[in-house]
Amino acid sequence: MTPFFRVLAAVVLGGSAWSAAMGQLAEPESAVVLHAARLLDVREGKVIAPGEVLVVGDRIVEVGTKVKRPAGKVQVIDLGDRTLMPGLIDAHVHLFLHPGAEDLQTVQESVPQRTLLAATAAKDDLMAGYTAERDMGSEGAGSADTAVRDAIDMGMIPGPRMRVSGNAIDLTNGHEDAAGFNPAQKVLSNADYADSAVEIVKVMRQQRKEGADFTKIYETGHDRAEGSGLAAPYQYTVEELRAAVAEAARLGGQPGHGVAVHATTEPGTGYAVAAGVASVDHAYQLSDETMAAMKAKGIFAVPTFAISEYFVEHAEGDRVDREKALQAFHAANFKKQLAAGVPMAVGSDVGPFPHGTQAREMVLMVKYGMPTMDVLQADLLNGAKLLGWEGKIGELKAGYFADVIAVEGNPVEDISATEKVRFVMKGGVIFRR
């Protein structure tokens, strides 16, 4: 946090209130040693015991069964029978959504109100151990997610490291175009309109001007049940998506700053992969050709099972069977994707279900056939790569940011340990203990 904002916060909140609001239990020491019964080496795919991490400032200096204690003031924190691991990464969140009527909340709640709720959501996610996230569309709040990201980065509010997209991009009568409302009321879309390659590029330029890190595009929708499966019209052609990917490349093209698509089924999923997007989110159904291309190109699938489970549990009437069938269809296709070697990242689509509970996504990925260590590597190693922070987060390693959590139990033996976070450090600052 800059000195100006630290002074401002102290004046407005008072010292103790400021510490409570930030979740920081104490000012960081010159050096901190974290000790626990176990430590996850996610790259090597193993747990070492015991485990220690030496943190100086915002960086990890040393990791092992026993680390040195530097001369001078050292704070040793014994976390007992827990496992130290890197902060979790969620590659698909919606800070500006909360449980309830998803369409109505974007109409009834003002952007300032939703921004305050987003700040609360960011804190909830951080306290659950998520130290990095990708906000996949502010759902009609425009560049307000830029303000939340920047406030976190300046230390004004607690939250994960964020990659933000602003609004998603959608065509007229597309997935988010106020479907189901009286057209005469002219209810606004939750996305930005673009009906051609030229318009996509123009919208992208405006969004990046307003602070977006990457671009989210709706490539399929509206979804409809078809037999025991799913069907959805594509929204943009391969050429239109290629224009978006090319524009992202023109703007720098680094990982974390590309194009991600909402795409549930063919042909839209295949079009997105052919265009060279960074990730295909949801990915309910992929053809053999699409899966082979994703493996060859290193394009991530982000399954988002947790949101589907929530919809199953909260459906009513005829929707109950439909939602159950859709989840089963998705799970069966997920097994095919694993067998085909499709790269996976972990994203929950949290927002329509409560923030801070999204570790359920990893539990479901294991339930549906992905080995536990593969899920952890997908979350931490692939998540860091997808968000553009490879070599900086996702591992407990010297030189990386000190994003460290401690969980009850051993996550390699039981992935649900990731739902039992008891300690959170981000950038060397303790937010939960």
Secondary structure, DSSP 8 states (H G I E B T S, - for coil): --HHHHHHHHHHH-HHHHHHHHT--S---SEEEEEESEEEETTTTEEESSEEEEEETTEEEEEESS----SS-EEEEE--SEEEEE-EEEEEE-TT--SS-HHHHHHHS-HHHHHHHHHHHHHHHHHTTEEEEEE---TT-TTHHHHHHHHHHTTSS---EEEE-SS-EE-TTSTTS-TTS-GGG----SSEE--SHHHHHHHHHHHHHTT-SSEEEE-B-S-EEETTEEE--B-S-HHHHHHHHHHHHHTT--TTSSEEEEE-STTHHHHHHHHT-SEEEE-----HHHHHHHHHHT-EEE--HHHHHHHHHH--TTHHHHHHHHHHHHHHHHHHHHHHT--B-----BSSS-TT-TTHHHHHHHHTT--HHHHHHIIIIIHHHHTT-BTTBSS--TTSB--EEEEES-TTT-GGGGG-EEEEEETTEEEE-
